[in-house]
Amino acid sequence: MGIISWIILGLIAGALAKLILPGKQGGGIIVTIILGIVGAFLGGWLGSLIGIGSLDAWYDLGTIVTAVVGAIIVLLIYGAVVGRRR
């Protein structure tokens, strides 16, 4: 799967993670998109290491789930870090 596909999957994963994890995490839509992309890369990479999903096919359900879980984790970490500063 190419880098453009991972970015698109990251956009989708970031939006889904924001829907699953409502509230104020700080930042705006751009930060959420960037965190979604980072989470998709992280979730996809970790999922491929443990055998869930594939880095070759972004339409695989396991890949989408791991990308969303990765985006949720990144959003939670970001929310915890930004929340402590306030």
N, C-alpha and C positions, 0 to 999 in steps of 0.2 A: 504494500500500500504506500502510495506516495505522500509527500509532506502536505500537499494541498488537501488530500483526503483526510489526514489527521487534523488539520486545521478546521475543516468543515465539521468533522465529528466532534472536535473540541467546542465549537460554537453550539452545536446541538446539546452536547453533554453539559456545558455551562448553563444553558437555558433550563434544561431538565433539573440540574442540581439546584438552581435558584428556585424553581417551582417546588421541589421537595423540601428545601431548606429556606422557608420564607423568613423575613425579618431583616434587620439591619446588620449587614456584615461590613459596612463601610464601603467607600468607593462607589463608583457608578456602574453603568452598563459596560463601559470599556474595561474596567477592572474585572468585572464578572466574566466577560468574554475571555480576557487574557488568562484568568485563573481557570476557566473551563478548558482552555487549550492546554495549559500546563497539566491540569488534572487528567485530561484525556491521554496525553503522552505518558504520564506517570502510571495511570491505571492500565493502559494498553501494554506498556512495557512489563509491569509487574504481572499482569494477567498472562502474558505470553511466557513468562518465566515459570509460572506454576501450572501452565497447561490450559488455562481458561482463555478462550478466544484465540485470535490469530492476528499477527501483524500484517498479514497479506490481504485480508479481506475485512473492510470496515463495515460491511453489512452483516457480519456474523453477530448473533445475539449476545454471545459471550463478550465480544469486543465492545459492543455498545454498553453492556452492563458494567464492565470493568472501567470504561471511560467515565461513565456517570458516577460510579463509586469513587474513582480517583478525583473527579471534580468536586464531589461533596467533601472529601477529606481535605483537599486543598482549601476549599471555602471555609471549612471549620477551623483549620489552622490559621488562616488569614484573619478570620473573625476573632479568634482568641488573641492573636498578636495585636491587632488593632484595638480590640476591646480593652486590653491592659493599659494602653497608652492614654486612654481617656479618663 
